[in-house]
């Protein structure tokens, strides 16, 4: 289970230096997943200019060990949010990812989103299982959709969390608090 002392808060300008420390620990796959331009200091600083639906997870010692964001899609799809998530490699498997996903889903629903999607590479069964256990289901397989750092094409799996039907089912079986 994740450390109960981990706090999740909106990202602020004061978090940027420590956030860059987290980014430095990530590999190319992680950076691709969260789509942060790690070498653009101005871009990273602007993340805190609009902190709604952008969170960091922090240990009591101040270290940032996770980041999540839900980006609302534009126009006719403005009821859909795209979740991006990364956990410090040293903290993976601790339950922190689950805690960040749950927090992100609650906040996305509070912001009026009815569907949340996430794109994952197809090589991480544990991550797919984590999202599936929280009500995400397969939406699409995008073949050769991204290039890795070696230029190799990789498949992407899109999972979706349909808020209305998923939460109704959780209430039906008595586990609505699973996302709390």
N, C-alpha and C positions, 0 to 999 in steps of 0.2 A: 504494500500500500504506500501511497505517497505520504510524505512527511506532513503532518498536520500543521506544522509551523510555516509551511510554504504559503506565501500570500500572492494573490493575483490582483493586479491593479491596472488601470489604464496607464499606458506609457506616457512619460512626461519628458520635457527637455532635459531634466536632470538625470534621466536614465540613459541618455545616448552613449556616454563613454562606456558604461558597464555593458550596454547592449552590444556595442562593437566588440567587447571581449567575448561575449557569447558567439557572435558571428565568426570570429577568428577560429573557433573550435570546430566549425561545421565544414563538411565536405561539399563537393559540387552538387551532389544529389540533394542535400538538405537545402542549399541555397536555391536550387531550381524549384524545390517544393514551395518555399515561402516567397520566392520572386523578389527578394530584396537586393538592391544594387549595392553590394558590400563595398565596392571601391568608390562610391559616390557619397562623400561626407554630407553634402547639401541634401541629397535625397533622404539619407538616414535621419538627419535633423528634422526634416519636414514630416516624418512619421508622427512626431509628437505635436505637430501643429494641428492635427486632426485626430485626436486620440480615441474618439468614439469607435468602438468595435475593434480596438487594438490593445492587447494586454501583454503584460510581462508576468512571469512567475519568478518570485524572488525568495531565496533562502534567508533565514534570520541574519546570516553574516553579510547580507547585502548583495550577494552574487545573483545575477539574473541567470536562471536555468531553463527558461522556456519563453516562447513567444507565440501568440496566436492572433489572428485577425480574421474578421468576416467582412468581405468586401461585397457590398450590394451591387448587383448587376444593374445596368441602365435600362431605361425605357420600359417596354412591356414586360420585362423580366425583373422589375424592381422589387418583387416579392421573393426573389431568390438571392441567397448569399453564398459566396464562395469562401470556404474555410481554408485557411493556411495555418500550419502548425509546425513548430520545431521544438525539440527538447534537447538540452545539453547532452552530448553523447555519454557523459558520466552518470546521468540521471535516468537514462532510458531503462525501462523495465520496472521502475519504481512506482508506477501509478500516476505519475505527474501528467503524462499525456492524456490519460482518461479525465483527470481533474480539469485540464485546460479545455478539452473537448466539451465536457459538461457545462463548464462556465460559458464557453462560446455559444453553445446551443441556447442556454437560458437567455443570454443577452440578445442573440439574434431574434428569438421569439419576442422578447420585450420590444425590440425595434420594429416589429411587424412583419418579419420574414416568415414565409410559410414553407419554404424549402431551403435546405442548406446542402451544398454539394462540396465534394472534396476530390481532388485528383491525386492519385497515388501511382507510383511505378509498380509494375506487377511482380517485383522481386521480393516483396516483404510480406509474407503470409501473416506474421504477427501483427503488423500494422493494419492489414485488411481485417483480421479477426477482431482487433480492438474496435475499429469503427463499426463493424457488423454487430458487435455486442451492444452498441449504443444506438441501434436502430437504423443504421445506414444500410442501403441495399444497392446492388449493382444497377447502374444506369447505362453505362457505355464502356466499350473497350476501344480505345483509340490506338490503332496499330502504327508503329514507327512515328509516334507523335512528337517525341523530343530526342535531342542528341545529348549524350553524356559528354564528359570532359575529354574523352578519347575520340569523339565524333561518331560513336556508335549509336544507331537508332534504337530507341527503347519504346515499349508499349506503355500506355497510361490507362489506368482503370479509373473511371469516374463513378463514385458512389454518391447516393443522395439520401438525405434524411427528410422524409415528407412529414412535416410537423404535425398536421392535423390527424392523419391516420396513425402515425407512430405513437403519438402521445395518447390517443384514444385507446389503442391496443394496450399500452402500458397500464392505463387506469383499469381496463377490463380485467387484467390478470393480477391487479393489486400491487404493481411495482412502479407506480408513477413516480415514486421518490428516487428511482434509479438515476435520474438526471439531476437530482437535487444536490 
